[in-house]
Amino acid sequence: MGTSSATTTTYHNFIDGAWVPSVSGDLFEDRNPANSDEVVGVFQKSTAADVADAIDAARLAYERWRLVPAPKRAELLFRAAQLIAERKEALARDMTREMGKVLDETRGDVQEAIDMTFFMAGEGRRQYGQTVPAEMRDKFAMSVRQPMGVAAIITPWNFPMAIPSWKIIPALVCGNTVVFKPATLTPLSALNFVKILEEAGIPRGVVNLVTGGGGNVGNAMLVSDTIRIVSFTGSTEVGRTVSEAAAPSFKKVHLEMGGKNVVMVMDDANLELAVEGCLWGGFGTTGQRCTAASRVVVHEKVYDAFLEQFVSRARALRVGDGLDPMTQVGPSVSQGQLDTVMKYVEIGKDEGARLMCGGRRPSGSVYTKGYFFEPTIFADVSPSMRIAQEEIFGPVVSVIPCRSFDEAVAIGNGVQYGLSASIYTQDVNRAFAAMRDMYTGIFYINAPTIGAEVHLPFGGTKATGNGHREAGTAALDVFSEWKSVYVDFSGRLQRAQIDAQEI
């Protein structure tokens, strides 16, 4: 995996079943966002040459792996899920050290990888096709799934084990091989995941890990003719460039991108429950989720009462190191992310939104080495303001008043994204109308916009995605292609749709 010095470990790429340094000889540091003095590990700053080696290994391994029966592939994945479960606590602690979110949340992140891997292992015996009656006599018609080849997997830093599992595990169970580029901010969790797949017995070359920047590593994947599918989670801006780069070679592209999710609080809502949900949805993971509840639309009849409780509870949230059991909100992941949050707070003030709490870095010596920011709420936000339209990816929530259910839905749909939405109401008719009318990939009733489960499709509409879904059996459609098969056992030429069949 790498070499250790007295203070830090240097980790290697994983190519063709071996842990190897980059041909570049260059390295980069992975630092703790709660204490930037702490180096979590040193990783390979890879080049296009490393990517070429990984793609070549995956191409050769594919010829063997695709012929392994899917139930046998699944047995290896089942073993991997067991290993992740055994090491859950250590994996979560590593994740908190490199990504910052609180330990309870990193445990949840690891649990999601466990759940997904067990679920997809089950799909090894359930890659069902169809058998249908043929139009002609003495003819059999069916469809089967087939793998596609080498998959490029590009993942973000906010769910550094869950999201890789959503992509890599279904890719493998379908019979593809993988070249994996994790986010440069969270390479250790990715490496831990790949190490477990190696230990579980995944054959040489089937999974390859190359660390480094998107410019060098990611682009080299996108332009390779050998790569047949790209699965990317990240910003809409980068997703657009991924789509453009992959288009000339007709790669299949799966994009999971931004969100500007809404919680709609109606006048009949259980306010205490709604406040709880908005706190968790807005400030869980320090707001660094594509499903974060960054907008709250509140009916004017309960607006003041909701706002008072919401602000009071947000002020009381404890900011700090995610490894401290008292911490409720960890740091932003990096200085760059913190700068973005601070920029948007200034934009909100300039736009005339009312800053109710937060809006600054917490004071005190314990915060000086980390990228901390206070939970921030803007009130009296207009739906057209930038803070209500653009993804901030930090602990900033915009509260927007509305006069009716219809207006809440219109505001909810009035952004470029369409990932997740939620309504708090006691009216079943309203709940079903909202479920129908919100144009999002995910919808919650009396719960926040976060909390997806692995056995249902995950993804969004509009600028959030490009029509594909991950998780559930929908993920199999991303990582396999359909083949229709016709078996004619009549012994003569039968021309479908031309030769009439006698009854």
N, C-alpha and C positions, 0 to 999 in steps of 0.2 A: 504493500500500500504506500509506503514512503519511509523516510528516515527521520529519527528523532534526535534533537539536540537537547541540551539541558533545559531549554525553555520552551521551544516550539517544535512541532512536527511538520516536516515537509511531505506532502502527499503527492502521489503520482496519478497520471491518467491510467485508465484500464482499457487496453486495446488487445484484441485477439487472445484474451485469457491471461494477460500479463500486466502487472503494474509497472508502467514505464514512464520515464521523464519525457517532457516535450523536447522535440528536436531543437527548439529555440534556445533552450537553456535558461529561459526567462521565467520568473516567478512573480506571484502577487500574494499579498497578505489578506487574510480574512480576519477582521477585527470585531470585537464585541461592541455593539451599538450602545450598550449601557455603560461601557468603560472603554473608550477608544485606545487606552494604553494597552489593553489586553489583546494579544495576537492569538486567535483561536487556532490558526494553522496557516501554513504557507502552501500555495497550490501552483500548478503549472499554468503558465501563460502561453497557451498553445497557438499553433499556426495552422495555415491551410494544409501543410504537409502532414501534421498530426491527424487532421480530419480525414485526409485522403487515406492514410493507413487504417483508420477506424472504419471508414466506409468499405475499403477493400476487404477487411476482416469480416464485416457484416455480410458482404455480398457472397463470400465463399461459404460462410456458415449457413446462410439461408438455404443453400442447396441441400444441406443435411437436415436442418431444423424443420423445414416445411414438410418433410416426410415423416417426422416423428408424429405418431397419432396424437390428436388433440387431447384425449384423456391422459396420455403420458406426459405431455407438456404441462398439463394442469397439476399433476402430482408434484412436480418440482415447485410450482407456484404455491401449492398448499404448504409445502415444507417451508418455503420462504415466509409465508404468513405466520407460521408457528415461531420462526426465529425472530421476526419483528416483535411479536407479542412477548416473547421471553425477554427481550432487551428494551422494552418500551421506555422504562424510566431513564436509562442511559441515553437513548436516542433523543428523548425529549429534552434532557439537560443540554446536550450538545446543540440542539436546535435553538433553545433559548439563548445560549451564549453567542450564537452567530447571527440570530435574527431579532431577538429582543422581546418577543411576545411572552406573556406570563406562562409559567410552567403548566398550569391547568390547560392552557390553550395548546401548548406544544404537545402535551399528552394527547389532546384531542386530535391534533394533526397526525401523530403517529397512529392513533386508533383508526383514523380514516384510511390510512395505508393498510392496516391490518384488515379492516372490513372489506376494502376494495379487492385486496389480494385473495381473501377467502371467497368473495363473491365471484370473481372472475375465474378462480380455479374451478368452481362449480360449472362455469360455462364451457369448460373443456368437454363435458358430456352433453351440452345443450346447444351446440351450434346448428340449430334446426334449419332445414330448408323446407321446401314444399314438395309434395307429390300431388299431381293433379290428373284428372281424366284427360286423355289425349283426344283430339278430334277424330283421329283415324283408328280403324281397327288394328289390333296387333301392334300397338305402339305404346310406349311408356314415357311419361313426361315428369321431370323433377327439376329442382334447383338445389345447388349446393354453394356453400361459402368457400372462397379460395383466398389464401393469403396474397399479399401484394408485393412483398420484397423487403427492401431496407427502409425503415422508418426513421426520420429525423425528429427528435424530441427536444423541444426548447421550452424550458420552464422558468417561472418567476421565483422571486425570493420569499413571497409572503406565506406560501404553504409548501415548504421545501421538501417535504416527503409525501404529503397527500397528493399534490398535483402530479409529480412524477409517477406515482402509483396509478393514477387515473389514466395515464397515457401508456406507460410501458407495459403494464400487466395485460390489458386487453390486446395490445400489439403482439405480445408474446403468445398468448393463448390462441390467437388466430393464426400463428405460424410465421409471423414476420420476425426479422432481426432489427436491432436498434442501435442507433448512434445518438447519444444523449449529451446535450449541452445544458448544464444547470446555470442558474443565475450566478454571476461572479460574487454576489454578496452572501450566498449560502451554499458554497460547494461541499461543506463537510456533511451536511445531511444527505445530499445526493450521493456522495461517496459511501456513506454508511449504508444507504439503500442498495447500491450496486454490490457492495461487499457481501451483503446478505444473499443477494441473488446468486453470486458466485458460490457461496457456501452451500446454498440449497442444491447446487448441481447443475445450474444452467450451463450448457456446453460452451466451449471456447468460441469467442467471436460473435455469439448471439446477442450479447449486451456489451456495448462499448461506451466508455465515459471519457469525454474530452472537456476539460475546463478551460475557461478563457473568455474573452470578450466577444460580443455579438459581431463586431466588425470583422474579426479574423475567423472565429470558429463558426458562428451562425451563418455568415454569408457563404462560406465554403460549402456548407451543407446545402444551401438553397440552390446553388448553381450546378451541383453535381447531377449528372444524368442518371446516376445509379440510384439515388434517393427517389422512392416512388410516392412517399407520403410525408408531409410535414405536419406535425401537431405542435401548435404554438399557443402559449398563454402569456399575455402581456398587454401592453397598451395598444389602443386602436391605431395610433400613429405608426408604431412599429409593425403591427399586424398588416397594415396596408402595404408596407414595403415587402413583407414576407410574401404576400399574395402576388405582388408584381414580379418579384424575383423568381418565384416558382412557376409562373404562368407559361413562359416559353417552352418548358419541357413537359408541360401538362401534368405536373405532379398533382396529386390530391392534396388539398390544403385544408386543415382544420384549424380554425381560429377561435380563441376564447379571449375576449378583450375587455374593454372598460365597462363601467356601470355608474349610474347616478340614481341610485335606488330610492324609492319613496315608501314611507309609512304614512298611511292615511288614517287619521284619528277622527272618527265621527262623533257627533254630539251625544250618542248613546253608548259610547265606548266605556269599558271599565278603565278609568283613567290611571289607576295605580298599576294595572297590568300593562297599559300602553307605555307608561313612563319606564317601567322595568325593561320592556322590549326595546324602546328607543335608546336607552342607556347601553344595553348590550349590543344592539345593532349598530349604533353610531361609534361607540368607543371600544368595543371588543377588537382585539388585534390592533389597537391604537388607530382604528379607522382604516387600516391597511388591508382591506378585503375588496375584491371586485363586487361583492354583494353587500358591502357596508350600507347602512341606512343613513345616508348623508343628507337626505331631505325628509322633513316631517311636515306634512300638510294637515293642519288642525282646523276643525270646524269652529267658526267664530264664537259659538255659544260656550265652548269649553276651552277656548284659546288661552285666556288668562290663567285659568286654574291649572291647565296642563303645563304651561310655560313656567309657572312658579315652582311646581314640583320638579319638573325636568331640570331646571337650572340649579335648584337646591341640591338635588341628588348628584348632578355632574360636578358641582363644586367640591363635594365630599369624596369623590373618587381619589384613591391613593395612587400617585404616579411614582414609578421607581424601577429598580432592577427586577426583571421578570423572574429571577431565581428567588427573590424574597417572597415568602408566602403571604405577606401583607399587601403586596403590590397588586393593583387592579388594572393599571394601564402602564405598559412598558414604553420604551423609547421608540421614536421613528427609527427606521432601519439604517439610515445613513445621513450624513450632513446634507447631501443633495436633496433627500426627501424632506428633511427638516426645513431647508431653504424654501422648497416649494410650498410647504404648509404656511410658513411665515409670509411668503409673497401673497398667498390667497387671503390671509387674514387682513393684510393691508388693502387688498382689492375690495374685500367686503366692507371695510370701513369707508373707503372712498365711494363705494356705490350707495352708501346711506343706510346699510343694514345696521341694526342695533346690536352691539356686542354686549351679551348678557353675562358671560363668564369666560375665563381663560384668555386666549389671545396673546399669550406670552410664554416664555420659557420659565419653568419654576425656579425660584431662587434657593440658594443653599449650596454648600460645598459638595454634597452628595450628587448633585446634578451636573457639575461642571465638566465631567469627562464623557457625558453621554448626550444623546440627541433627543432630549426630553422636551415635551411641549404639553401645556395644560389642556385638558378637555375644554373645547371651545364651542359656544353656542351663539349663533346669530339669530335674532328675532326680527319680525316685521320684514322678512325677506320677500322681494318681488320674484315671481317665477322666472323673469327674464334676466335677472342678475347673473353675472358670471359664476358667483359662488353657488348658485342654484342650477347651473347648467354644466359646469365643467368638473371633471373628476379631480378631487384634491388628494385623495389617498392619505388622509391624516385624520386626527381627532377633531374634526370640524363639522358641525351639523347646522344646517339652515332650517329654521322653522318658518313656515309659510301659512298665513291665514287663508281660509276659504269660507264661502257662504253656503255651500251645498255639496251634496254627494257628487253631482255631475261636474261641478267645478273642480272638486278634488281629483276626479278621474282625468279630467282634461289637463290639469297641472301635472299629474303623475305621468301621463303619456307625452308631455311636452318637452322631452329632451331627446338627444340623438341616440341614447342608449336604450336597451330593453332587456335587462338581465332579470332583476327581481323586484317585486313590489309586495306590499302588505296592507291589510286593512284591519283596524280595530273597530268592531261594531257588535251589537247584540242582535241585529236584524238579519235573519237568514236570507231574506230576499235581497237586501243590499250586498251581502257577502257574495251571493251567486252572481249578481249583476257585475260586481267589481271583478270577480274571477273571470267572467266572460270578456269584459271591456278593457282590462289592462293588457296592453300588448307587450308582454314580457315572457321570458322562458320559464320563470319560476314565480309562484304566487303563494302567499301565506295569509291565513285568516287568524286573527288574534294571536299572532306571533311576529317577531321581527323578520327582516329580509334575509337573515342568515340562518343556517341550520339544515342544509341539504343533506340527504341521505344517499348512500352509494348505489342503491338499487333503482333509483329513478333517474331519468335523463337530466343532465346539468348543462346549461348554456343559455344563450339569450338571442334576442332579435336585434334588428337594425344595426347600429355600429358596435354592438357587443359581440356579434359572431357572424359566421357566413353560412348558417343553415345546418351545421352539424351539431351533435351533442356528445358529451362524454358522460361516463357513468351509466349504470343500468345496461340493459341489452343494446341500447342505442349505440354504445361504444363499439360494439362488434361491427356496426355498419360503417364506422369510420375506418376500421383497420382490416376490413375484408371487402372482397368484391363478389357479386353474385355471378354464378355461371348456370345457365339453363341447359339441361341435358335431355336429349330425346333419343330413345332407344327403339328402333323399328325392327320388330322381329317377324314381319310379315313375309319377308323373302322377295318383295317386289317394290318397285318405286311407287311411293305414295306422295302425291303432290298436295300438301296442306292447302286448304282453302280453294283448291281447284277441283280435285277429284271428289265428287259427291259420294257420300257413303249411303248405301242402301240400308234401310231399316230392317 
